[in-house]
Amino acid sequence: MSMKNQTWVSEIVLLGFQNLHNFKVPLFSLFLLIYILTVWENVLIIVLVAFSRNLHSPMYFFLQQLSVCDFMESTNIVPTLLQTIIYDKIMLPFVSCMIQFAFFSATEAFECLLLAVMAYDRYVAICIPLRYTSIMSHVVCIKIILMSWIFSLCSTLATANLIGTLKFCEQKKINHFFCDLDPLLKISCSDTFFVKIEATLMSIPVVVCPFILISVSYMCIAHAILKIVSHTGRQKAFSTCSSHLAVVSMFYGTIIAIYIVPPRKESQTISKVLSLFYTVVIPLVNPVIYSLRSKDIKEAFTKILIFN
């Protein structure tokens, strides 16, 4: 990160949610409980997939990676959120703020790519079932995940490096509960045009292309399902995709609402609430959605309980 002597402020003040008054303790308790449940759920999914033989398939391998991603994102954001609730605002070293932004951006980029990979996995399973084992082999799955992480990190570091060249003069207060791109650019006293252009260009391979791949995959899946004669067969085929569709809808719906919908006067408060949804709520809900729809996960969990 090439900050050199451009950064004039050494600390960033995160304002979080102001004027909570008597709601501080209830909100702190609520988000702490959510964080504990999120960690427990995602670690459970990671362990179940790692040690249950009936979960050693590409679909559950990708679900395990989604849990890893959700765990990292929640651990990166929620501790800062809890501090802003208790203390009204917190001061972070500028370097810590940039590290938080880099980790957040990397996990978000990885999740976009991973959801596209999961959609393609369902497409192969339903539309090309006879070639599924050869196309989605274990080696191929590992390579895909490694490439996704590498691409996510590289794209994030490119943006973080450009932000590091900006000047941050006297204004150091960010009206947010974590270090996100738009709030950081708002407090810069430099021209942020090139950073915005770079971020927009990077969103094409990271956000837009995966969304197109997901859409095309599900159009092909829908076409294949409609060809199935039996109602039971259709229902079974659709049930393997419903959980992923729910996760994709929540994730992309929130991203579109925050970063694409034109800003309004009260948009900062709305943006913070929506950011809460996809940094705190979605990592909690994802394991629940997949667990409720998967008999294999329920069976694996039951076996562990009986064994213990």
Order of alpha helices (4+ residues) and beta strands (2+ residues): beta-alpha-alpha-beta-alpha-alpha-alpha-beta-alpha-alpha-alpha-alpha-alpha-alpha-alpha
